[in-house]
């Protein structure tokens, strides 16, 4: 339970710091997922990675597309599928968000030594790998 509470507090602190510079979870989270996943991810895959249903993601992508941060394109093989790419403005927004996230994380980790942070990041990487491998749509 401690992990769940810490994760919630961590996320709330990040949201608060990003809100102070005009970024809501609805705008920064999809952009960061796109940056991490790489351009061309399908809307379906992005929704799965974010834990959203398709219709909720469509509304977020509509907003980001209106702001010129992302562009949609139709899949050549499956005309029903759409892929999402960051625009130049989207890449600039990601750089801005990363700076803010890095500063917020540094502040929250200030009481830990470099060795403790390295151990923590290693543990998170292993946890993420296990969770990713357990996804129903994960590659064997």
C-alpha positions in Angstrom: 0.0 0.0 0.0 2.9 2.3 0.7 3.9 2.1 -3.0 0.4 3.1 -4.1 0.3 6.1 -1.7 3.8 7.3 -2.7 2.9 6.9 -6.4 -0.2 9.0 -6.0 1.6 11.7 -4.0 4.4 11.7 -6.6 2.0 12.2 -9.4 0.0 14.9 -7.6 3.3 16.8 -6.9 4.2 16.6 -10.6 0.8 17.7 -11.7 0.9 20.6 -9.3 4.3 21.8 -10.5 3.4 21.4 -14.2 0.0 23.1 -13.6 2.0 26.1 -12.3 3.4 26.6 -15.8 0.1 26.0 -17.6 0.4 22.3 -18.3 -2.5 19.9 -17.4 -2.2 16.2 -17.2 -4.4 16.0 -20.3 -1.8 17.9 -22.3 1.5 16.7 -20.9 0.9 13.0 -20.3 0.0 12.1 -24.0 2.9 14.1 -25.3 5.4 12.4 -23.0 3.9 8.9 -23.9 4.3 9.8 -27.6 7.9 11.0 -27.1 8.8 7.8 -25.2 7.0 5.5 -27.7 8.2 7.2 -30.8 6.3 8.8 -33.6 3.8 6.8 -35.5 2.3 4.9 -32.5 -1.3 3.9 -33.2 -4.1 5.6 -31.3 -5.1 2.1 -30.0 -1.5 1.5 -28.6 -1.3 5.0 -27.1 -4.7 4.5 -25.4 -3.4 1.2 -23.9 -0.2 2.7 -22.7 -2.0 5.5 -21.0 -4.7 3.3 -19.5 -7.5 5.2 -21.4 -10.4 4.0 -23.5 -10.3 5.0 -27.2 -12.9 7.7 -27.0 -11.2 9.5 -24.1 -7.9 9.4 -26.0 -9.6 10.8 -29.2 -10.7 13.9 -27.2 -7.2 14.4 -25.9 -5.7 14.0 -29.4 -8.3 16.4 -30.8 -7.2 19.0 -28.3 -3.4 18.5 -29.0 -4.0 18.5 -32.8 -5.9 21.8 -32.5 -2.9 23.2 -30.7 -0.6 22.0 -33.4 1.3 19.6 -31.1 0.4 16.4 -32.9 -0.7 15.2 -36.3 -2.7 12.1 -37.2 -2.2 10.0 -40.2 -4.1 7.0 -41.6 -2.5 3.6 -41.6 -1.7 2.5 -45.2 -2.5 -1.1 -44.5 -5.6 -0.5 -42.4 -7.5 2.7 -43.4 -9.5 2.5 -40.1 -6.4 2.8 -38.0 -4.7 6.1 -37.2 -1.2 6.9 -36.2 0.0 9.9 -34.2 3.1 11.9 -34.7 4.6 14.8 -32.7 4.9 18.0 -34.8 7.9 20.4 -34.4 5.8 22.3 -31.9 5.0 19.0 -30.1 8.8 18.2 -29.9 9.4 21.6 -28.5 6.7 21.2 -25.9 8.1 17.8 -24.9 11.5 19.4 -24.3 9.9 22.1 -22.1 7.9 19.4 -20.2 11.1 17.3 -19.7 12.9 20.3 -18.2 10.0 20.8 -15.8 9.7 17.1 -14.9 13.5 16.8 -14.4 13.5 19.8 -12.0 10.5 18.5 -10.1 12.0 15.0 -9.8 15.3 16.4 -8.7 13.5 18.4 -6.0 11.6 15.3 -4.8 14.7 13.1 -4.8 16.9 15.7 -3.1 17.2 13.7 0.1 18.6 10.6 -1.6 22.2 10.0 -2.5 23.3 9.3 -6.1 23.7 5.6 -5.2 20.2 5.4 -3.8 18.7 7.1 -6.9 20.6 4.7 -9.1 19.2 1.7 -7.1 15.7 3.2 -7.2 15.9 3.7 -11.0 17.1 0.2 -11.5 14.3 -1.2 -9.4 11.7 0.8 -11.4 13.2 -0.4 -14.7 12.8 -4.0 -13.5 9.3 -3.4 -12.3 8.3 -1.7 -15.5 9.9 -4.6 -17.6 7.9 -7.2 -15.6 4.6 -5.2 -15.9 5.2 -4.7 -19.7 5.9 -8.4 -20.2 2.6 -9.1 -18.4 0.5 -7.0 -20.7 -2.0 -9.1 -22.7 -0.8 -7.6 -26.0 2.9 -7.9 -25.1 5.2 -9.6 -27.6 6.3 -13.1 -26.5 
